Amino acid sequence: MRKLYTLLLYLLAPLVIVRLAWRSIRAPDYRRRWPERFGAIEPTLGERVIWIHAVSVGEVQAAEPVVHALLEQRPDYSVLITTVTPTGSARVTALFGNDVAHVYAPYDLPGAVSRFLERVRPQLAVIMETELWPNLFHACQCRSVPLLLVNARLSERSVAGYRRVRSLAGQTLSAVTEIAAQSELDAGRFRSLGADEHSITVTGNLKFEQRTPPSLLERAEVLRRDWGVGRTVWVAGSTHEGEDELLLDVFRQLREQFSDCLLVLVPRHPERFESVAELCRQRHYNTLLRSEGVPCTPATEVFVGDSMGELSLFYAASDVAFVGGSLVRHGGHNLLEPAALGVPVVTGPHVFNFVEICELLQQAGACEMVEDAGGLLRTLSLWLEDANERHRVGQCGREVVEKNRGALQSLMAMIDRHL
């Protein structure tokens, strides 16, 4: 089955390159460092390397506590982080600077994988969340590189897709040394695809391990003064195409009740920054971009967060937060980021990538799920009207995050076993 998969990959490789070139038109970073995607990297890491793969921004963010723990506890090892997207690459640089090395991950072609592993020679491979690459996993197994799938999760949609190629999925999972699943539900889904029962441990979700640095709160206070201390602020984070229009419609109605309300709109992907700003202008909103570097005036209606790595800062300076990718069928994004900051969270119905977290927050009264734009308007109106209710909901979110810590300690013990 893996041979057929590999044949299909080779046949599709020209299309992949065309797609990369096409994406580079809107996001120029996609046209840079192409050789790395075929395993052509220059190793400068020494003999003892821990390799962490985190596909994009969310996975890099989840890996942050692990990376910091490794840098502190394993100074005799070098840490290499690979990503797939340029935004993930930028986040690695922002979080870790020169403390780690970074390259793009190789495509799952045998030649590219072989070149990558030959040049890196990792002592341990740590794959974040749901990346299952048959040729890469097989190559690690053949080279006796311990491979850990950590913070591992599988949505119902992903399981359904893998079941269509169950033989290949089972073969790929057989190459994994250990799986650190986020929940019992995730563990059961991995078992259903053929993962070895004894290789699976439920360690919890690393996203609960995120700590709020005091400097973030200090910067949030400064930013809030720039936005306007006396006005209400709604942050809509990680929004997707087709969602911004709905949010702007809600905002227009919301301003009938809260005339001074400021919408902070933060698109998920940087290639959409300018188009979202233009959409706001077309709707006749007085629009300011973060990149302009000037404070809001009372006349500013929409603030577009066209910067990378500042979403937590925006959440910390807000009154209420909507987490995007959920009013459209994308699957949602990290609800814990605003919850950990004590900000009340509202989400749309499409959260299939974060079902367990969403349910946990809902049960604690820390999150509101709405079915449509009308429900979003009602929830925002309620919270912006009642500061005590906002505080209560936000405090519930903080408590949920605090009670569910512990994944990092379990994961570091697993890593120690294989080093």
N, C-alpha and C positions, 0 to 999 in steps of 0.2 A: 504493500500500500504506500509506503514511504517513497518507493521508486517512482510510482505513478505521480505522486504529489510533486516530486522533484522535477519530473519531466514537464508537468504543467507549469511549474515555476519558471523553468527555462524558456518555455514557449511564451509566457507572459512577460518575461523580463523586458523586452523592448517597450511594451505598453507601460510598464512601471517607470521606465526612464522618461517616456513621453509625459506621463502624469507628473513626475517630479519637475520636469521643465515647465509644464503648464502651471503648477502651483507656484513656481518661482516668479511667474509674472506678477502675481499679487503679493507674494512674500519672497523677496530676493534672496533671503538666507537659504532657501531650498536649493539654490544653484551653487552653493559653496560647499567645499569639502566632499565632493562626490566620491573620490577614491576611498574614503573611510567606509562608505556604505558597501563597498566590495572587499572589505577587510584589509585595505592597504593603509596601514597606520605605522607610525614610527614609535616603537616602544621606548619609553624613557622611565620605566617604572621600577626597574630592579628585579630581583628574583622572587620576592614574596608579594603577591598581588591578590587583593580581594576585589572581585569584579561585581558591581551592582548594575543591573539593567532596570531602568525606569523610563517607560516609553515617552511620557510627556510631563506636563507641569504637575498634574495631580499626583502621579506616581513619585515624582521627584520630591514633592512636598511631604508625601507619606514616608519617604525614605530618610528624611532629614534627621530624626532622632537616632536612627540606626547608624547613619554616617558619623554623626557627632560622637556616638558611643564608641565606634570603631577607632576613630581618630584619637580618642582619649585612652581607650583600653588596649589598643593594638598598635602602638606607635612604630613597631618593627615591621608593619605591613604598609604597602602603598594601596590606596583606594582608587579604582578606576570606575567611573560612572558612564554608562552609555545611555543615550536617548535616541528616539527616532525623529522627533520634531525639533525645529530650531527654537521654539518657545521653551521646550524642555531644556535644551542646551543653555539658553539664557538664564533659566532659573537655577541651574547647577552653578553657574558662575556667580550669580547674585548671592546664593546661600553659602557657598564654600570657597569661593575665590581660588587661590592657588593651593589650597590644602588637599585637593583631589585633582586627578586627571580626568579629562573628558574627551570622548570621541563619539561619533555616531555609531550605532549598532550596525553590524553587517546584515545585508539581506540574507534570508535563509537558504542560500545557495551553497552547496557543498564546498565549492572553491573559495567563496568569500568567508565562510565560517572557518575553514581550515586555515586560511591566511591569518584571520583574526586571532584564533586560539594559539597558533604557532608564535605569533609576535607578543601576545600578552602573557601566555602561560600562567593562567590564574591558579591559585591554590584553592579557591572557592568561588563558585558562581551563585549570586543571589538575584533571583528574578522577581520583580515586584508585581503582585496582583494577578493578572490573567493572561500573561504572555505565554503561549504554548507554541514553540517553534520546533517541529520534528527534526530537522537536520541539525540544528544547533544543540538540542538536547541529546541527540544520538552521538554527536561528536564529543560532547562532554563526557558521556558515559564511556566511550571508547578510550578516552584519554584519562579516565579515572579521576575526573574533576568532580568533586562533590557539588551537587546542584540543588539549591534550596528554592522552592517556590513560596515566597513569604507574603504575608498580608493577603493571602490568596482568596479570591472570591469568584463565584460564577453566578451570573444572573440566569433566570429561566430561559431567556432568549439565547444566551450563549450555550447553555446545555443543549437546547433544541438543535442548534447549529452543529455542535460537536457530535451529537448522536447520529447525524447523517453520515459521518465518517468515523463511527465509533472505533473501528479497528485501528485507524491511524491515531485517534485520540488516546486510546489505551496503550498503544505502543509508545507514544510520546511520554505519557505519564509514567510508564515503567522505567524511564531513564531518570526520573526525579528521585533524588536521595531522600528528601523529606519535604512535606507540604505543611506549612504553617497557615491554617485556615482561619479566616476572620470569625466564623460562627459554625455551629453544628449544622446549620442548613447548608452552608458552603461545603463543609466536609462531606455531607451526604451526597451532594452533587458530584464531587470529585470521585467518590466511591462508585457512583452510578456509571461513570465513564471508564471505570476499570482501574482506578488508582488503588495501590496496595493499602489495605486497611491499616497496616502497621506503620506506614510511612506518614500518616496524617495525624497532626496534633492541632487542636483548636487553641490558638494563642490569643485571640481577640484582634481588635482593629488598631493598627498603628496610628490612625488618625486621632485617636483619643490621647495619644502621647504628646501632641503638640502643646508646647508651653508658650504662654504669652509673655514676651520680654517686656520689662518695665519701659524700655525705650519706645516700644510700639505705642503704649498708652500715652506717653509724653508727646510723641509725634502726632497722635490722634487729636489731642487737645489743641495743638497748634493748628492742625488742618481744620478742625471744627470752628475755630475762630475765623479762619479764612472763609469758610462757607457761610458763617453767620450763626452765632450762638443762640439767638432768639428765634430762629426759624426751624421748622420741622424738616428732617432729612430722611429720605428713603433711598437706600442703595439697592439697585437691581444688578446682581453680580453674575458673571459667566453666562451672559445671554447669547442666544443663537439666532440665526436668520429666521425670520417669520415670527419671532417672539418680540422683538423690539417694537414692532408696530402695535401689538396688543398692549404692551406696557405703556406706550405713549398715549394710547386711547384711555387707559385707566388713569394715567397721570392727569389728563385734561379734566376728567370728571373729579378727580381727587382735589384739584386746585379750586374747584367751586366751593369746597368746604374749607380747605386750608390754602388760602391764597398765597401764602409765603413759602409753600412747600418747595424744596429743592429735590430734584431727581438726579441721583448719581448713577449713570448708566455705564456699565463696564462689560463690553463685549468679550466673549471667551477668546476669540482669535484676533491677533493683531492686524491681520490683513483686512478686517472689517472695521477697524477704528474710524477711518475716514468716511466710509459709506454710512455708518451709523450716525456720525456727526452731521453728515449732509441730510440724512433722513430727518433729524431733529430740526434742522434749519428749514427744510421743506414744510414741516408742520408749524413753522413760524414760532418756534421756541427760541428765546435768547439763550444761545449755547456757548459754553466755554469748555475748552479742552485742557486736561491736566498738563499737556505738553506746553501750553502757553505760559505756564509758570506765574500766573497772576491770581490774586484772590478774587473770589466771586464778589459781585456787587448785589445789592438788593434786587436788581433787575434780572440777574442770572436765574434762569429757570431749569436748565439741564446742564449738568457737569459730566462730560464724557471722560471716563477713566482710560485714556489711551496710553497707559504705561504698563510695564510688566512687573509683577511681583509686589504690587501695592494693594491688592484686593483686601487683605486682612486689615491694612491701615484704613481703607475706606469703610469697611464694616465697623471697625472700632470707633469711628467718628460719627456713626449713623444712629438714628432712632429705631429704625426697623429695617429688615433685610429680606429681599426676595432672592432665592437662589435659582438661577436659570437652567435652561435645558429641560425644563419640566412642564411648561405650557405647550411645548412642542414635543414630539416623540423622540427625544434624544436620550432620555434616561436619567436626567438630573446631574447634579454635581454635589460637592462636599458641603453638607448641611452643618457639619460640626464646626466649621471655621467661624461663622458668626455666633453659633451657640456657645462656644468656648469663651467668647468675648462678652457674654451676657446680653446679646442682642436678640430680640424676638425674631423668629424665622418663619417665613411663609414660603410654600412651594406649590407648584402645580401638581397634577395627578400622575405625570409620567416620570416616576422615580425608580424604574426597574433596576438601575445600577446601584441604588442605595436603599433597598427595601427595608433591611433590618434596622439601619440607622434611623430611617424616617419613622418606623414604627416605634422604636425606643423613645425617640424625642416626642412623638405624639402621645404616647402613654404617660409620659412625665409632664405633659402640658407645656412643652417647650417649643412646639412646632405646630403650625396649622397647615393642613393640606387643603387646597381649594380645587374645584373642578374646572373653573374657567375664569375669564377676566372679571366677571361679575362678582364671583366669590373673593377674588383678590382685592377688589375695590372695597368690599364690605369689611374684610379683615384689616386692611390698612387703615380704613376710617376709624375702626374701633380702637386700634392700638395708638394711632396718632392723637386721638381724642383723650385717651386715658393714660397718663404717665405712670400711675400706680400699676395698671395692668401690664404695661410694657416692662416695668421692673420685675414684676412677679414672673412673667413668662421668661424673661432673660435669665433670672436667677435659677429657674428650673433647668435651663440649658446648661448653665455652669455646673450644676450638681450632677447632671447626667454624665458630662465629660469626666468629672473628677471620680465618679464611682466606677467608671469603666476603664480606668488605667490599668496597666499591668502587662500589656502585650510586649513592650520593649524588653522587659526583664526575661520573659519566656523566650523571646527570639534570640537574645544575646546568649542565653544558655545553649540554645540549639546551634548557633554559630560556633561557640567555643568547642562543642563536641567534634566539630569537623575541621577545626584548625589544630 
